[in-house]
Amino acid sequence: MSEDKITIDCDFPGGNIVLDAIEWDTIHLHQDLRDTEIDWFYWYFRLRGAAGRNVKIHFTGSDAIGVRGPAVSLDRGQRWRWLGLEYVEGQTFSYLVPLNSQEVRFSFGMPYVQANFEDFMRKYPRHPGLRQDVLCKSRKGRPVELLYAGHLGGKADYHVLLTCRHHCCEMMASYSLEGMIDKVMEDSDTGRWLREHVAFLVVAFMDKDGVEDGDQGKRRRPHDHNRDYGSESIYPEVRALRELTSRWSDNKLDFFLDLHCPWMRGDYHEFIYFVEDRGQVLWPKVEAFSAILEATRKGPLSYLRKNNLPFGKDWNTGDETGRSSSEWASELFGIRFTSGIEIPYANASGVPVTAESARAFGVDLGSALALFLQSS
């Protein structure tokens, strides 16, 4: 057993933790809420100096461990697995650190930051259907990645906008976004049809600083990125996206989908669903897309149209101030679909959500999108 001194830190992209105390093999800590105006649950930290020791991690604040326990990585965040609830008791989890592990990372979910996006892009070094650009610089001067995908030359038949991480902690949605891009790049009849007929504009990190800094992002003061679509936007990413969308689509955007993750557990947080916005006149189109997705889904994550969340039901009551991205898109000329989709952090109708399963669901979304556009 190691006699090294245990250390805890979050000094890396996406890191978030506040250390309270270390008492031999028991570590007391809590998530950093920073400028979040409500309680939230995202955290991501590094443990070193504990090889061979059975450590106990105790959260001293609010509920912070999800329905499959913490996610664990032994290779500096490259690969993740769920530890499982059998190692969780209340707000404490236990972990026997392998003898040869100098570093272990733990997180509420399976983090996805700029380095993950760069790894994904290396799959397509010279693909004619994909081009990377920069939307703008963030408040802290970081480049905000932008992708043009599908039909890149000349006038396209359809224009599709995909966004992710308006709430920066909602990392599992990023893997589904990868799956959608994979479908567009795929050497198949569907992939070829999408590249021939559909122009995609993709923003992987709408809150780039929050992703890299490890913020919660949800209900950020004075409002978060997904409530910044009113008369004047305060975040550079949102301002730049609104201006670019009109110019890129020639004011004829057809389809907008914003990818999210919900609350940590319970009803409407452990299955996949679309969300109806206030005054959503396009909800019948969302239901039509949902029927296609339900009928054609092939991946491991279940989706049922009956689980969609109409406005006024459960948490969807419109109590947040500001206009959302979906509400903004619903007012654009010619738009035929606009919605947000919620992809659970860990459990989707009893099936584990992982990087692989979330990615496969993104492929299903891409297939359904092609059928929806063809049918309309």
Beta strands, then each sheet from edge to edge (+ up, - down):
strand 1: 7-9
strand 2: 18-23
strand 3: 26-30
strand 4: 44-48
strand 5: 54-59
strand 6: 71-73
strand 7: 81-82
strand 8: 88-89
strand 9: 92-96
strand 10: 103-107
strand 11: 130-137
strand 12: 143-150
strand 13: 158-164
strand 14: 198-203
strand 15: 255-260
strand 16: 273-275
strand 17: 337-342
strand 18: 347-348
strand 19: 351-352
sheet 1: 1+ 4- 10+ 6- 7+
sheet 2: 2+ 3- 5- 9+ 8-
sheet 3: 11+ 12- 14+ 13+ 15+ 17+ 16-
sheet 4: 18+ 19-
end
